[in-house]
Amino acid sequence: MRSVMSVAFLAVVMFPACKSTQAAPCEATQAVVESVAAQHPEVTRLTVHMVPPSGGACCAVASSVAAKLGKPSDPEDLKAMQTGETQVLAEGDAHDVTVPIKQKDGKYTAAAGVTLKAANKDEAVQKATAIAKAVEAGMSK
């Protein structure tokens, strides 16, 4: 519980310009997600998870799939933020790779869920990590 509270506090401190709520995405992060997803046709879904600055539970604050917006984060999204470790799930012929996003202070306060078609798990992790780094860079601007 304490780590979830820490994530919530850091999200408020690190993303003050983000006006996301459970019902509305963070506009700046949404623009980053759309831009990065457009550059990677192999991505079937790109979602950023974090606690909205307005508070509440960790959820999808930006996504290339509108139906994901505001949905509660899955256990693997939370685990990536809590541990700083990439999580990988097989989804048919695709891989869902959740990469923790590190902020300027070195803390993990968000995660990028990258679902993509890749030949194997290692290739998926490599590609997803590069995509998540592009999202991370865009969010820190």
N, C-alpha and C positions, 0 to 999 in steps of 0.2 A: 504494500500500500504506500509506503514511504517513497519508493522509487517512482510510482505513478504520480504522486504529489510533486515530486521533484521535476518530472517531465512536464507536468502542467505549469509549474512556476516558470521553468525555463522557456517554455513555449510562449508565455506571455511576455517575458523579458526579451527574448530573441526575435520575436515576430510582431512588434507593436503595430506595424502598418497593415498587417493582415486582419481584416474585419470578418473572417470566416465565422460562421455559426453552424450548427447541425444542419440547417436548411440551405445555407448559401456558401459557396466555395470562397476561398481566399483568392481574390482577383489576381494579385501579383503572382502567386504561386501557380494559379491556373494558367496564366499566360506562359510561364516557364514550362509547365508540363505540356501544353499544346505545341510549343515551339520545338521542344526536344523530341516529342513523339513524332512530329512531322518529319524530322530528320532521320527517323529509324523505322522504315516500313516493316521490319521484322517484329516490331512491338505490337502486340494485340491489346495490351492494357498497360497504362502507366498511371500510378496513383501515389499521391503523397499523403501519408498518415501522420497526424500529430494532434495534440490537444488544441482545440481552437482557443485563441486568445480570450474569447468571451467566456471560456470555461467549459466544463462538461467533460464528457468522456472522449478518449482518443478516437478520432474518426478520419475518414477520407475527406481532406480539405480541398483537394484538387485531383482531377482525374481526366483521362482521355475518354472515359466511359461515363457519361452523365448519370447513369443509374447508380454508380458507386458513391457519388457525392453525398456526404453526410452520414454514410453507413458506418456503423461501429467497426473499428479495426479488428482484424482477426488475431488469434493468439500468436501467429508467427510475426505479425507486424509489431506487436508489443514486445515480443521476445528480442527482436532485432534491436529495438531501441534500448531495452534494459541491459542487454549483454554486449552490444556493439558487434555482434556476430551476424553474418549473412545467413539467411534462412532460405532453403530451397524445397519446393514442392513440385512433384510431377503432376501435370494436368493434361492427360491425353498425349498429344504430340507436341506439347509445349511445356515450358518450365515457368513456374511462378517463383521469382527470386526477389526476396525482400532484403534490401541493403540499408543499413542504418545511415542516417545523414548526420554528420558532425557539424556543429556550429563553430563560430569563431572562438568560443571559449573552450573548445575541445569536448563538449558534452554532446551526447546523442539525444536530440529532442524531436527527431522526425525519422521517418523511414520511407524509402521509395520502393513501392511494389512494382516490379517490372515483369510482365508476363510476355514471353516471346518464344517463337519457334526457333529451336536450335538443335543441331545434330546430337549433342550430348550435354550432360549436366555441366561439365567443365567449360564448354563453350558458352553455355547459357550464363553461368556465373561471371565469366570474363566480360561478355557483352553487357550484361545487366549492371555490373559494377561501373563500367565506363559510362553508361547511360545515367546511372544514379549520380555519378560525379558531376555530370553536366547539369543535372537538376540542382544538386547541392550548390554548384557555382552560381547558377542563376538565382537561387534563393538568397544567397549572401550579398547580392548587389544592392 
